[in-house]
Amino acid sequence: VELVRDKWTCPVSEVVIGATNEEGGTRTSIVKIGGETTLPYLLDEGQMPNKPVVAMEVWDISPGEDWAEELTKIYGNVAGDPSKWAKKCVEEFGAEMIAVRLQGTHPDWGDKDAKHAVDVVKSVLSAISVPLIILGSGHDEKDNAVLPQVSQAAAGERCLIGNIKEKNYKTIVASAIADGHNIIGESPLDINIAKQVNILATDMGIGFERLVMYPTNGGLGYGLEYAYSIMERSRIAGLGGDKMLAMPMLCVMSTESWRCKEAKAPEADFPEWGDTKNRGIMWEALGATTYLLGGADILIMWHPEAVKIVKETIGSLM
């Protein structure tokens, strides 16, 4: 009996992040994502030419007292110094990409200016040679003031910059086009808004090969399950012919996993939950693995043990 196999008409677009010396940048490696012609890991039905990639996240400021104790043990000596933090992730933990979150520019997190953000990004680019993801603080007005200057400072490095939203995209997209970067399109767990963000960005002239979708995601429960379903629907629609949804997808596991009480609550308070260290690691790894099966092409993570588990999982799935 011959198995029935789906045939898809529209491959996911391929996005290249990072630029080498020959391409006008200073990176010693590049990362390619996307290009799938099948649903995740159904390799008998199509191809996944580029394996999903894990990016390790660093902040421009110290994450503060609410940070999980287990993360403080690992990064406490470098938290607050993004270049040293990034270097540790690359040299000790083998990070293939670094995601710099400019959290300190948020009005509620210090309200640091664009010069601070530019200095941070330049220092990280100098400290490491892998491709860079640059994330704003999520405050629309501040991101519009900060990200264009950061984009210009990193011109030629072909970074992945975000996030643009349905009502906040023009300034950031224009900067990315001018400086040769890729863009992250954010949508609030809504497939129609995800598509609309991509339409708005491409209408401004940025190519499909420079867009990555971020449907937002949770670290547990309804936030995880609903995000997974949105990702699955997007990938099916994209492969089925809707080019505005045929883009690689990104998921954030770092902040989403480790802000959950279940991941960081002390064992003494909840002894039935088990060892705090292993619980947090497994929480991040399990969430990341779930999103891999939903179609994630980039996972942003924190704990090196969780990263190791996920990389091994990707290797076995591929």
ChimeraX commands (.cxc) that place a marker at each C-alpha (Angstrom):
marker #1 position 0.00,0.00,0.00 radius 0.5
marker #1 position 1.37,3.38,-0.98 radius 0.5
marker #1 position 1.18,6.07,1.67 radius 0.5
marker #1 position -0.69,9.23,0.74 radius 0.5
marker #1 position 1.68,12.20,0.93 radius 0.5
marker #1 position 0.75,15.87,0.92 radius 0.5
marker #1 position 2.10,17.94,-1.94 radius 0.5
marker #1 position 2.68,21.61,-1.20 radius 0.5
marker #1 position 2.82,24.40,-3.76 radius 0.5
marker #1 position 4.65,27.23,-1.99 radius 0.5
marker #1 position 7.98,26.81,-0.17 radius 0.5
marker #1 position 8.76,28.88,2.91 radius 0.5
marker #1 position 11.04,31.78,2.00 radius 0.5
marker #1 position 14.70,31.47,2.95 radius 0.5
marker #1 position 16.22,34.21,5.12 radius 0.5
marker #1 position 19.96,34.78,5.54 radius 0.5
marker #1 position 21.17,36.42,8.76 radius 0.5
marker #1 position 24.66,37.79,9.14 radius 0.5
marker #1 position 27.14,39.06,6.57 radius 0.5
marker #1 position 30.77,38.02,6.13 radius 0.5
marker #1 position 33.66,40.23,5.06 radius 0.5
marker #1 position 33.05,39.29,1.44 radius 0.5
marker #1 position 29.43,40.43,1.81 radius 0.5
marker #1 position 30.27,43.75,3.47 radius 0.5
marker #1 position 29.94,42.68,7.10 radius 0.5
marker #1 position 32.26,41.43,9.83 radius 0.5
marker #1 position 30.68,38.06,10.77 radius 0.5
marker #1 position 32.67,34.86,10.39 radius 0.5
marker #1 position 29.49,32.81,9.86 radius 0.5
marker #1 position 25.98,33.25,8.56 radius 0.5
marker #1 position 22.71,31.55,9.45 radius 0.5
marker #1 position 20.12,30.44,6.91 radius 0.5
marker #1 position 16.58,29.66,8.01 radius 0.5
marker #1 position 13.41,28.66,6.19 radius 0.5
marker #1 position 13.19,27.06,2.77 radius 0.5
marker #1 position 10.88,24.25,3.92 radius 0.5
marker #1 position 8.69,22.46,1.39 radius 0.5
marker #1 position 6.90,20.33,3.97 radius 0.5
marker #1 position 5.44,20.48,7.45 radius 0.5
marker #1 position 8.01,20.17,10.23 radius 0.5
marker #1 position 10.18,17.04,10.03 radius 0.5
marker #1 position 7.96,15.17,7.55 radius 0.5
marker #1 position 11.05,14.57,5.49 radius 0.5
marker #1 position 9.40,11.88,3.36 radius 0.5
marker #1 position 7.06,14.55,1.98 radius 0.5
marker #1 position 9.46,17.40,1.32 radius 0.5
marker #1 position 12.67,19.11,2.36 radius 0.5
marker #1 position 13.94,21.14,5.29 radius 0.5
marker #1 position 17.19,22.46,3.80 radius 0.5
marker #1 position 18.06,24.55,6.86 radius 0.5
marker #1 position 17.88,23.25,10.41 radius 0.5
marker #1 position 16.22,25.39,13.10 radius 0.5
marker #1 position 18.67,27.56,15.03 radius 0.5
marker #1 position 18.94,28.50,18.70 radius 0.5
marker #1 position 19.90,32.08,19.55 radius 0.5
marker #1 position 20.99,32.87,23.11 radius 0.5
marker #1 position 19.61,36.08,24.59 radius 0.5
marker #1 position 21.55,38.83,26.35 radius 0.5
marker #1 position 20.27,42.12,27.77 radius 0.5
marker #1 position 21.75,45.59,27.67 radius 0.5
marker #1 position 21.14,45.88,31.43 radius 0.5
marker #1 position 21.05,43.51,34.39 radius 0.5
marker #1 position 17.71,41.63,34.44 radius 0.5
marker #1 position 17.18,42.55,38.10 radius 0.5
marker #1 position 16.10,40.80,41.27 radius 0.5
marker #1 position 13.17,38.96,39.70 radius 0.5
marker #1 position 15.50,36.90,37.54 radius 0.5
marker #1 position 15.55,33.18,38.30 radius 0.5
marker #1 position 18.26,32.17,40.78 radius 0.5
marker #1 position 19.44,29.42,38.44 radius 0.5
marker #1 position 20.11,31.97,35.66 radius 0.5
marker #1 position 21.86,34.32,38.08 radius 0.5
marker #1 position 24.24,31.49,39.02 radius 0.5
marker #1 position 25.27,31.12,35.38 radius 0.5
marker #1 position 25.27,34.72,34.18 radius 0.5
marker #1 position 25.60,36.74,37.39 radius 0.5
marker #1 position 29.22,37.67,36.72 radius 0.5
marker #1 position 28.42,39.06,33.25 radius 0.5
marker #1 position 24.79,40.23,33.53 radius 0.5
marker #1 position 24.86,43.98,32.97 radius 0.5
marker #1 position 27.80,43.75,30.56 radius 0.5
marker #1 position 26.24,42.64,27.25 radius 0.5
marker #1 position 29.53,42.16,25.39 radius 0.5
marker #1 position 30.93,39.82,28.07 radius 0.5
marker #1 position 27.57,38.08,28.35 radius 0.5
marker #1 position 27.46,37.49,24.59 radius 0.5
marker #1 position 31.06,36.29,24.54 radius 0.5
marker #1 position 30.31,33.79,27.30 radius 0.5
marker #1 position 27.35,32.43,25.34 radius 0.5
marker #1 position 29.43,31.97,22.20 radius 0.5
marker #1 position 32.71,30.73,23.67 radius 0.5
marker #1 position 31.43,28.61,26.57 radius 0.5
marker #1 position 28.01,27.51,25.33 radius 0.5
marker #1 position 28.49,27.42,21.56 radius 0.5
marker #1 position 25.79,29.94,20.63 radius 0.5
marker #1 position 25.25,30.13,16.86 radius 0.5
marker #1 position 23.47,33.48,17.16 radius 0.5
marker #1 position 23.08,36.15,19.83 radius 0.5
marker #1 position 19.85,38.04,20.47 radius 0.5
marker #1 position 20.45,41.43,22.13 radius 0.5
marker #1 position 17.38,42.77,23.92 radius 0.5
marker #1 position 17.50,46.54,24.49 radius 0.5
marker #1 position 15.33,46.29,27.59 radius 0.5
marker #1 position 17.03,49.22,29.26 radius 0.5
marker #1 position 15.59,51.64,26.70 radius 0.5
marker #1 position 12.05,50.96,27.95 radius 0.5
marker #1 position 10.67,53.90,29.97 radius 0.5
marker #1 position 9.94,51.56,32.87 radius 0.5
marker #1 position 13.39,49.92,32.79 radius 0.5
marker #1 position 15.66,52.95,32.89 radius 0.5
marker #1 position 14.59,54.88,29.78 radius 0.5
marker #1 position 18.10,54.77,28.33 radius 0.5
marker #1 position 18.68,56.69,25.11 radius 0.5
marker #1 position 19.61,55.68,21.58 radius 0.5
marker #1 position 23.31,56.35,22.19 radius 0.5
marker #1 position 23.27,53.70,24.93 radius 0.5
marker #1 position 21.64,51.22,22.56 radius 0.5
marker #1 position 24.11,51.98,19.77 radius 0.5
marker #1 position 27.07,51.58,22.12 radius 0.5
marker #1 position 25.70,48.23,23.34 radius 0.5
marker #1 position 25.18,46.84,19.85 radius 0.5
marker #1 position 28.61,48.01,18.68 radius 0.5
marker #1 position 30.26,46.42,21.72 radius 0.5
marker #1 position 28.50,43.10,21.12 radius 0.5
marker #1 position 29.38,43.13,17.41 radius 0.5
marker #1 position 33.02,43.69,18.37 radius 0.5
marker #1 position 33.03,40.98,21.03 radius 0.5
marker #1 position 31.58,38.15,18.93 radius 0.5
marker #1 position 31.56,37.13,15.28 radius 0.5
marker #1 position 28.26,35.22,14.98 radius 0.5
marker #1 position 25.10,36.80,13.48 radius 0.5
marker #1 position 23.02,39.15,15.61 radius 0.5
marker #1 position 19.34,39.55,16.42 radius 0.5
marker #1 position 18.48,43.00,17.80 radius 0.5
marker #1 position 15.28,43.32,19.81 radius 0.5
marker #1 position 13.74,46.58,20.97 radius 0.5
marker #1 position 12.11,47.03,24.36 radius 0.5
marker #1 position 8.58,46.58,23.03 radius 0.5
marker #1 position 7.62,50.21,23.74 radius 0.5
marker #1 position 6.49,51.53,20.36 radius 0.5
marker #1 position 7.49,55.17,20.73 radius 0.5
marker #1 position 10.90,54.34,22.20 radius 0.5
marker #1 position 11.63,51.63,19.64 radius 0.5
marker #1 position 10.93,54.11,16.84 radius 0.5
marker #1 position 13.49,56.47,18.36 radius 0.5
marker #1 position 16.12,53.84,19.14 radius 0.5
marker #1 position 16.03,51.09,16.50 radius 0.5
marker #1 position 16.69,53.29,13.43 radius 0.5
marker #1 position 19.93,54.54,15.01 radius 0.5
marker #1 position 20.90,51.02,16.03 radius 0.5
marker #1 position 20.11,49.82,12.50 radius 0.5
marker #1 position 22.40,52.45,11.02 radius 0.5
marker #1 position 25.19,51.61,13.48 radius 0.5
marker #1 position 25.03,47.95,12.41 radius 0.5
marker #1 position 24.62,48.69,8.69 radius 0.5
marker #1 position 26.02,45.96,6.48 radius 0.5
marker #1 position 25.87,43.24,9.15 radius 0.5
marker #1 position 22.50,41.90,7.90 radius 0.5
marker #1 position 21.06,41.57,11.38 radius 0.5
marker #1 position 17.53,40.48,12.25 radius 0.5
marker #1 position 15.81,43.49,13.84 radius 0.5
marker #1 position 12.46,43.67,15.61 radius 0.5
marker #1 position 9.81,43.95,16.26 radius 0.5
marker #1 position 7.45,45.65,13.84 radius 0.5
marker #1 position 3.71,45.60,14.58 radius 0.5
marker #1 position 0.53,46.33,12.68 radius 0.5
marker #1 position 0.41,49.90,13.99 radius 0.5
marker #1 position 4.14,50.47,14.39 radius 0.5
marker #1 position 6.22,49.45,11.39 radius 0.5
marker #1 position 7.04,52.26,8.97 radius 0.5
marker #1 position 10.07,53.76,10.69 radius 0.5
marker #1 position 11.71,50.44,11.49 radius 0.5
marker #1 position 11.06,48.89,8.07 radius 0.5
marker #1 position 12.45,51.96,6.30 radius 0.5
marker #1 position 15.62,51.76,8.41 radius 0.5
marker #1 position 16.05,48.03,7.76 radius 0.5
marker #1 position 15.69,48.52,4.00 radius 0.5
marker #1 position 18.26,51.34,4.02 radius 0.5
marker #1 position 20.79,49.46,6.16 radius 0.5
marker #1 position 20.39,45.96,4.70 radius 0.5
marker #1 position 18.81,44.18,7.65 radius 0.5
marker #1 position 16.04,41.61,8.07 radius 0.5
marker #1 position 12.85,42.27,10.02 radius 0.5
marker #1 position 10.77,40.46,12.68 radius 0.5
marker #1 position 7.01,40.93,12.26 radius 0.5
marker #1 position 5.10,40.56,15.53 radius 0.5
marker #1 position 1.42,39.68,15.83 radius 0.5
marker #1 position -0.71,39.00,18.93 radius 0.5
marker #1 position -1.67,35.34,18.40 radius 0.5
marker #1 position -3.80,36.23,15.40 radius 0.5
marker #1 position -3.14,34.72,11.98 radius 0.5
marker #1 position -4.94,37.55,10.16 radius 0.5
marker #1 position -2.84,40.21,11.88 radius 0.5
marker #1 position 0.30,38.17,11.18 radius 0.5
marker #1 position -0.55,38.24,7.51 radius 0.5
marker #1 position -1.42,41.94,7.62 radius 0.5
marker #1 position 1.94,42.83,9.18 radius 0.5
marker #1 position 3.73,41.01,6.36 radius 0.5
marker #1 position 1.58,42.76,3.75 radius 0.5
marker #1 position 2.33,46.18,5.26 radius 0.5
marker #1 position 6.07,45.47,5.36 radius 0.5
marker #1 position 6.28,44.15,1.80 radius 0.5
marker #1 position 4.19,47.07,0.53 radius 0.5
marker #1 position 7.03,49.30,1.77 radius 0.5
marker #1 position 9.46,47.38,-0.41 radius 0.5
marker #1 position 11.13,44.83,1.82 radius 0.5
marker #1 position 11.44,41.39,0.25 radius 0.5
marker #1 position 9.92,38.13,1.42 radius 0.5
marker #1 position 13.46,36.85,1.91 radius 0.5
marker #1 position 13.98,39.45,4.66 radius 0.5
marker #1 position 10.93,38.78,6.83 radius 0.5
marker #1 position 10.58,36.54,9.88 radius 0.5
marker #1 position 7.24,36.03,11.66 radius 0.5
marker #1 position 6.87,36.22,15.44 radius 0.5
marker #1 position 3.33,35.16,16.38 radius 0.5
marker #1 position 4.16,35.79,20.08 radius 0.5
marker #1 position 4.15,32.79,22.35 radius 0.5
marker #1 position 3.70,31.76,25.94 radius 0.5
marker #1 position 5.78,29.56,28.19 radius 0.5
marker #1 position 3.00,27.28,29.37 radius 0.5
marker #1 position -0.69,26.46,29.26 radius 0.5
marker #1 position -3.06,28.35,27.01 radius 0.5
marker #1 position -0.32,30.70,25.80 radius 0.5
marker #1 position 1.75,27.79,24.54 radius 0.5
marker #1 position -1.10,25.75,23.06 radius 0.5
marker #1 position -2.74,28.66,21.26 radius 0.5
marker #1 position 0.57,29.90,19.88 radius 0.5
marker #1 position 1.32,26.40,18.58 radius 0.5
marker #1 position -2.03,26.26,16.79 radius 0.5
marker #1 position -1.47,29.69,15.19 radius 0.5
marker #1 position 1.98,28.61,13.99 radius 0.5
marker #1 position 0.63,25.36,12.57 radius 0.5
marker #1 position -2.19,27.14,10.74 radius 0.5
marker #1 position 0.25,29.72,9.36 radius 0.5
marker #1 position 2.64,27.08,8.07 radius 0.5
marker #1 position -0.16,25.06,6.43 radius 0.5
marker #1 position -1.54,28.20,4.78 radius 0.5
marker #1 position 1.92,29.28,3.62 radius 0.5
marker #1 position 2.88,25.92,2.15 radius 0.5
marker #1 position -0.58,25.75,0.59 radius 0.5
marker #1 position 0.00,28.86,-1.49 radius 0.5
marker #1 position -0.49,31.95,0.72 radius 0.5
marker #1 position 2.86,33.64,0.16 radius 0.5
marker #1 position 2.11,36.24,2.83 radius 0.5
marker #1 position 2.31,33.49,5.44 radius 0.5
marker #1 position 5.16,31.50,3.88 radius 0.5
marker #1 position 7.91,32.97,6.05 radius 0.5
marker #1 position 10.17,31.49,8.74 radius 0.5
marker #1 position 8.96,31.77,12.34 radius 0.5
marker #1 position 10.66,32.83,15.56 radius 0.5
marker #1 position 9.74,31.94,19.14 radius 0.5
marker #1 position 11.01,33.44,22.41 radius 0.5
marker #1 position 11.54,30.87,25.16 radius 0.5
marker #1 position 13.92,32.82,27.41 radius 0.5
marker #1 position 11.68,35.44,28.99 radius 0.5
marker #1 position 8.48,33.47,28.37 radius 0.5
marker #1 position 9.69,30.33,30.16 radius 0.5
marker #1 position 11.65,31.81,33.04 radius 0.5
marker #1 position 9.05,34.32,34.13 radius 0.5
marker #1 position 6.64,31.47,34.92 radius 0.5
marker #1 position 6.33,30.70,38.62 radius 0.5
marker #1 position 6.50,27.01,37.80 radius 0.5
marker #1 position 9.98,27.43,36.31 radius 0.5
marker #1 position 11.64,29.37,39.12 radius 0.5
marker #1 position 9.64,28.98,42.37 radius 0.5
marker #1 position 11.88,27.65,45.18 radius 0.5
marker #1 position 11.65,23.95,45.88 radius 0.5
marker #1 position 11.06,24.73,49.56 radius 0.5
marker #1 position 7.81,26.50,48.67 radius 0.5
marker #1 position 6.57,23.80,46.30 radius 0.5
marker #1 position 8.33,20.52,47.19 radius 0.5
marker #1 position 5.88,18.51,45.09 radius 0.5
marker #1 position 7.15,20.32,41.98 radius 0.5
marker #1 position 10.63,18.84,42.32 radius 0.5
marker #1 position 14.13,20.27,42.02 radius 0.5
marker #1 position 14.09,23.96,41.00 radius 0.5
marker #1 position 17.16,23.80,38.75 radius 0.5
marker #1 position 16.03,20.84,36.66 radius 0.5
marker #1 position 12.45,22.08,36.59 radius 0.5
marker #1 position 13.44,25.39,35.01 radius 0.5
marker #1 position 15.72,23.76,32.46 radius 0.5
marker #1 position 13.08,21.25,31.44 radius 0.5
marker #1 position 10.43,23.97,31.28 radius 0.5
marker #1 position 12.41,25.96,28.75 radius 0.5
marker #1 position 13.50,22.89,26.77 radius 0.5
marker #1 position 10.01,21.39,26.61 radius 0.5
marker #1 position 8.46,24.65,25.45 radius 0.5
marker #1 position 11.14,25.06,22.78 radius 0.5
marker #1 position 10.65,21.49,21.55 radius 0.5
marker #1 position 6.91,22.05,21.31 radius 0.5
marker #1 position 7.42,25.08,19.10 radius 0.5
marker #1 position 9.91,23.20,16.94 radius 0.5
marker #1 position 7.09,20.84,16.07 radius 0.5
marker #1 position 4.88,23.84,15.30 radius 0.5
marker #1 position 7.36,25.14,12.74 radius 0.5
marker #1 position 9.78,27.40,14.65 radius 0.5
marker #1 position 12.92,28.24,12.68 radius 0.5
marker #1 position 14.59,30.35,15.41 radius 0.5
marker #1 position 14.33,29.78,19.16 radius 0.5
marker #1 position 15.60,32.45,21.55 radius 0.5
marker #1 position 16.73,30.82,24.80 radius 0.5
marker #1 position 18.65,31.42,28.03 radius 0.5
marker #1 position 19.79,28.34,29.92 radius 0.5
marker #1 position 22.75,26.52,28.33 radius 0.5
marker #1 position 21.54,23.10,29.49 radius 0.5
marker #1 position 18.14,23.70,27.89 radius 0.5
marker #1 position 19.91,24.90,24.74 radius 0.5
marker #1 position 21.96,21.70,24.67 radius 0.5
marker #1 position 18.84,19.54,24.98 radius 0.5
marker #1 position 17.08,21.41,22.19 radius 0.5
marker #1 position 20.09,21.26,19.84 radius 0.5
marker #1 position 20.29,17.50,20.36 radius 0.5
marker #1 position 16.56,17.25,19.68 radius 0.5
marker #1 position 16.93,19.22,16.44 radius 0.5
marker #1 position 19.75,16.92,15.39 radius 0.5
marker #1 position 17.66,13.80,15.98 radius 0.5
marker #1 position 14.59,15.26,14.24 radius 0.5
marker #1 position 16.60,16.23,11.19 radius 0.5
marker link #1:1,2 radius 0.2
marker link #1:2,3 radius 0.2
marker link #1:3,4 radius 0.2
marker link #1:4,5 radius 0.2
marker link #1:5,6 radius 0.2
marker link #1:6,7 radius 0.2
marker link #1:7,8 radius 0.2
marker link #1:8,9 radius 0.2
marker link #1:9,10 radius 0.2
marker link #1:10,11 radius 0.2
marker link #1:11,12 radius 0.2
marker link #1:12,13 radius 0.2
marker link #1:13,14 radius 0.2
marker link #1:14,15 radius 0.2
marker link #1:15,16 radius 0.2
marker link #1:16,17 radius 0.2
marker link #1:17,18 radius 0.2
marker link #1:18,19 radius 0.2
marker link #1:19,20 radius 0.2
marker link #1:20,21 radius 0.2
marker link #1:21,22 radius 0.2
marker link #1:22,23 radius 0.2
marker link #1:23,24 radius 0.2
marker link #1:24,25 radius 0.2
marker link #1:25,26 radius 0.2
marker link #1:26,27 radius 0.2
marker link #1:27,28 radius 0.2
marker link #1:28,29 radius 0.2
marker link #1:29,30 radius 0.2
marker link #1:30,31 radius 0.2
marker link #1:31,32 radius 0.2
marker link #1:32,33 radius 0.2
marker link #1:33,34 radius 0.2
marker link #1:34,35 radius 0.2
marker link #1:35,36 radius 0.2
marker link #1:36,37 radius 0.2
marker link #1:37,38 radius 0.2
marker link #1:38,39 radius 0.2
marker link #1:39,40 radius 0.2
marker link #1:40,41 radius 0.2
marker link #1:41,42 radius 0.2
marker link #1:42,43 radius 0.2
marker link #1:43,44 radius 0.2
marker link #1:44,45 radius 0.2
marker link #1:45,46 radius 0.2
marker link #1:46,47 radius 0.2
marker link #1:47,48 radius 0.2
marker link #1:48,49 radius 0.2
marker link #1:49,50 radius 0.2
marker link #1:50,51 radius 0.2
marker link #1:51,52 radius 0.2
marker link #1:52,53 radius 0.2
marker link #1:53,54 radius 0.2
marker link #1:54,55 radius 0.2
marker link #1:55,56 radius 0.2
marker link #1:56,57 radius 0.2
marker link #1:57,58 radius 0.2
marker link #1:58,59 radius 0.2
marker link #1:59,60 radius 0.2
marker link #1:60,61 radius 0.2
marker link #1:61,62 radius 0.2
marker link #1:62,63 radius 0.2
marker link #1:63,64 radius 0.2
marker link #1:64,65 radius 0.2
marker link #1:65,66 radius 0.2
marker link #1:66,67 radius 0.2
marker link #1:67,68 radius 0.2
marker link #1:68,69 radius 0.2
marker link #1:69,70 radius 0.2
marker link #1:70,71 radius 0.2
marker link #1:71,72 radius 0.2
marker link #1:72,73 radius 0.2
marker link #1:73,74 radius 0.2
marker link #1:74,75 radius 0.2
marker link #1:75,76 radius 0.2
marker link #1:76,77 radius 0.2
marker link #1:77,78 radius 0.2
marker link #1:78,79 radius 0.2
marker link #1:79,80 radius 0.2
marker link #1:80,81 radius 0.2
marker link #1:81,82 radius 0.2
marker link #1:82,83 radius 0.2
marker link #1:83,84 radius 0.2
marker link #1:84,85 radius 0.2
marker link #1:85,86 radius 0.2
marker link #1:86,87 radius 0.2
marker link #1:87,88 radius 0.2
marker link #1:88,89 radius 0.2
marker link #1:89,90 radius 0.2
marker link #1:90,91 radius 0.2
marker link #1:91,92 radius 0.2
marker link #1:92,93 radius 0.2
marker link #1:93,94 radius 0.2
marker link #1:94,95 radius 0.2
marker link #1:95,96 radius 0.2
marker link #1:96,97 radius 0.2
marker link #1:97,98 radius 0.2
marker link #1:98,99 radius 0.2
marker link #1:99,100 radius 0.2
marker link #1:100,101 radius 0.2
marker link #1:101,102 radius 0.2
marker link #1:102,103 radius 0.2
marker link #1:103,104 radius 0.2
marker link #1:104,105 radius 0.2
marker link #1:105,106 radius 0.2
marker link #1:106,107 radius 0.2
marker link #1:107,108 radius 0.2
marker link #1:108,109 radius 0.2
marker link #1:109,110 radius 0.2
marker link #1:110,111 radius 0.2
marker link #1:111,112 radius 0.2
marker link #1:112,113 radius 0.2
marker link #1:113,114 radius 0.2
marker link #1:114,115 radius 0.2
marker link #1:115,116 radius 0.2
marker link #1:116,117 radius 0.2
marker link #1:117,118 radius 0.2
marker link #1:118,119 radius 0.2
marker link #1:119,120 radius 0.2
marker link #1:120,121 radius 0.2
marker link #1:121,122 radius 0.2
marker link #1:122,123 radius 0.2
marker link #1:123,124 radius 0.2
marker link #1:124,125 radius 0.2
marker link #1:125,126 radius 0.2
marker link #1:126,127 radius 0.2
marker link #1:127,128 radius 0.2
marker link #1:128,129 radius 0.2
marker link #1:129,130 radius 0.2
marker link #1:130,131 radius 0.2
marker link #1:131,132 radius 0.2
marker link #1:132,133 radius 0.2
marker link #1:133,134 radius 0.2
marker link #1:134,135 radius 0.2
marker link #1:135,136 radius 0.2
marker link #1:136,137 radius 0.2
marker link #1:137,138 radius 0.2
marker link #1:138,139 radius 0.2
marker link #1:139,140 radius 0.2
marker link #1:140,141 radius 0.2
marker link #1:141,142 radius 0.2
marker link #1:142,143 radius 0.2
marker link #1:143,144 radius 0.2
marker link #1:144,145 radius 0.2
marker link #1:145,146 radius 0.2
marker link #1:146,147 radius 0.2
marker link #1:147,148 radius 0.2
marker link #1:148,149 radius 0.2
marker link #1:149,150 radius 0.2
marker link #1:150,151 radius 0.2
marker link #1:151,152 radius 0.2
marker link #1:152,153 radius 0.2
marker link #1:153,154 radius 0.2
marker link #1:154,155 radius 0.2
marker link #1:155,156 radius 0.2
marker link #1:156,157 radius 0.2
marker link #1:157,158 radius 0.2
marker link #1:158,159 radius 0.2
marker link #1:159,160 radius 0.2
marker link #1:160,161 radius 0.2
marker link #1:161,162 radius 0.2
marker link #1:162,163 radius 0.2
marker link #1:163,164 radius 0.2
marker link #1:164,165 radius 0.2
marker link #1:165,166 radius 0.2
marker link #1:166,167 radius 0.2
marker link #1:167,168 radius 0.2
marker link #1:168,169 radius 0.2
marker link #1:169,170 radius 0.2
marker link #1:170,171 radius 0.2
marker link #1:171,172 radius 0.2
marker link #1:172,173 radius 0.2
marker link #1:173,174 radius 0.2
marker link #1:174,175 radius 0.2
marker link #1:175,176 radius 0.2
marker link #1:176,177 radius 0.2
marker link #1:177,178 radius 0.2
marker link #1:178,179 radius 0.2
marker link #1:179,180 radius 0.2
marker link #1:180,181 radius 0.2
marker link #1:181,182 radius 0.2
marker link #1:182,183 radius 0.2
marker link #1:183,184 radius 0.2
marker link #1:184,185 radius 0.2
marker link #1:185,186 radius 0.2
marker link #1:186,187 radius 0.2
marker link #1:187,188 radius 0.2
marker link #1:188,189 radius 0.2
marker link #1:189,190 radius 0.2
marker link #1:190,191 radius 0.2
marker link #1:191,192 radius 0.2
marker link #1:192,193 radius 0.2
marker link #1:193,194 radius 0.2
marker link #1:194,195 radius 0.2
marker link #1:195,196 radius 0.2
marker link #1:196,197 radius 0.2
marker link #1:197,198 radius 0.2
marker link #1:198,199 radius 0.2
marker link #1:199,200 radius 0.2
marker link #1:200,201 radius 0.2
marker link #1:201,202 radius 0.2
marker link #1:202,203 radius 0.2
marker link #1:203,204 radius 0.2
marker link #1:204,205 radius 0.2
marker link #1:205,206 radius 0.2
marker link #1:206,207 radius 0.2
marker link #1:207,208 radius 0.2
marker link #1:208,209 radius 0.2
marker link #1:209,210 radius 0.2
marker link #1:210,211 radius 0.2
marker link #1:211,212 radius 0.2
marker link #1:212,213 radius 0.2
marker link #1:213,214 radius 0.2
marker link #1:214,215 radius 0.2
marker link #1:215,216 radius 0.2
marker link #1:216,217 radius 0.2
marker link #1:217,218 radius 0.2
marker link #1:218,219 radius 0.2
marker link #1:219,220 radius 0.2
marker link #1:220,221 radius 0.2
marker link #1:221,222 radius 0.2
marker link #1:222,223 radius 0.2
marker link #1:223,224 radius 0.2
marker link #1:224,225 radius 0.2
marker link #1:225,226 radius 0.2
marker link #1:226,227 radius 0.2
marker link #1:227,228 radius 0.2
marker link #1:228,229 radius 0.2
marker link #1:229,230 radius 0.2
marker link #1:230,231 radius 0.2
marker link #1:231,232 radius 0.2
marker link #1:232,233 radius 0.2
marker link #1:233,234 radius 0.2
marker link #1:234,235 radius 0.2
marker link #1:235,236 radius 0.2
marker link #1:236,237 radius 0.2
marker link #1:237,238 radius 0.2
marker link #1:238,239 radius 0.2
marker link #1:239,240 radius 0.2
marker link #1:240,241 radius 0.2
marker link #1:241,242 radius 0.2
marker link #1:242,243 radius 0.2
marker link #1:243,244 radius 0.2
marker link #1:244,245 radius 0.2
marker link #1:245,246 radius 0.2
marker link #1:246,247 radius 0.2
marker link #1:247,248 radius 0.2
marker link #1:248,249 radius 0.2
marker link #1:249,250 radius 0.2
marker link #1:250,251 radius 0.2
marker link #1:251,252 radius 0.2
marker link #1:252,253 radius 0.2
marker link #1:253,254 radius 0.2
marker link #1:254,255 radius 0.2
marker link #1:255,256 radius 0.2
marker link #1:256,257 radius 0.2
marker link #1:257,258 radius 0.2
marker link #1:258,259 radius 0.2
marker link #1:259,260 radius 0.2
marker link #1:260,261 radius 0.2
marker link #1:261,262 radius 0.2
marker link #1:262,263 radius 0.2
marker link #1:263,264 radius 0.2
marker link #1:264,265 radius 0.2
marker link #1:265,266 radius 0.2
marker link #1:266,267 radius 0.2
marker link #1:267,268 radius 0.2
marker link #1:268,269 radius 0.2
marker link #1:269,270 radius 0.2
marker link #1:270,271 radius 0.2
marker link #1:271,272 radius 0.2
marker link #1:272,273 radius 0.2
marker link #1:273,274 radius 0.2
marker link #1:274,275 radius 0.2
marker link #1:275,276 radius 0.2
marker link #1:276,277 radius 0.2
marker link #1:277,278 radius 0.2
marker link #1:278,279 radius 0.2
marker link #1:279,280 radius 0.2
marker link #1:280,281 radius 0.2
marker link #1:281,282 radius 0.2
marker link #1:282,283 radius 0.2
marker link #1:283,284 radius 0.2
marker link #1:284,285 radius 0.2
marker link #1:285,286 radius 0.2
marker link #1:286,287 radius 0.2
marker link #1:287,288 radius 0.2
marker link #1:288,289 radius 0.2
marker link #1:289,290 radius 0.2
marker link #1:290,291 radius 0.2
marker link #1:291,292 radius 0.2
marker link #1:292,293 radius 0.2
marker link #1:293,294 radius 0.2
marker link #1:294,295 radius 0.2
marker link #1:295,296 radius 0.2
marker link #1:296,297 radius 0.2
marker link #1:297,298 radius 0.2
marker link #1:298,299 radius 0.2
marker link #1:299,300 radius 0.2
marker link #1:300,301 radius 0.2
marker link #1:301,302 radius 0.2
marker link #1:302,303 radius 0.2
marker link #1:303,304 radius 0.2
marker link #1:304,305 radius 0.2
marker link #1:305,306 radius 0.2
marker link #1:306,307 radius 0.2
marker link #1:307,308 radius 0.2
marker link #1:308,309 radius 0.2
marker link #1:309,310 radius 0.2
marker link #1:310,311 radius 0.2
marker link #1:311,312 radius 0.2
marker link #1:312,313 radius 0.2
marker link #1:313,314 radius 0.2
marker link #1:314,315 radius 0.2
marker link #1:315,316 radius 0.2
marker link #1:316,317 radius 0.2
marker link #1:317,318 radius 0.2
view
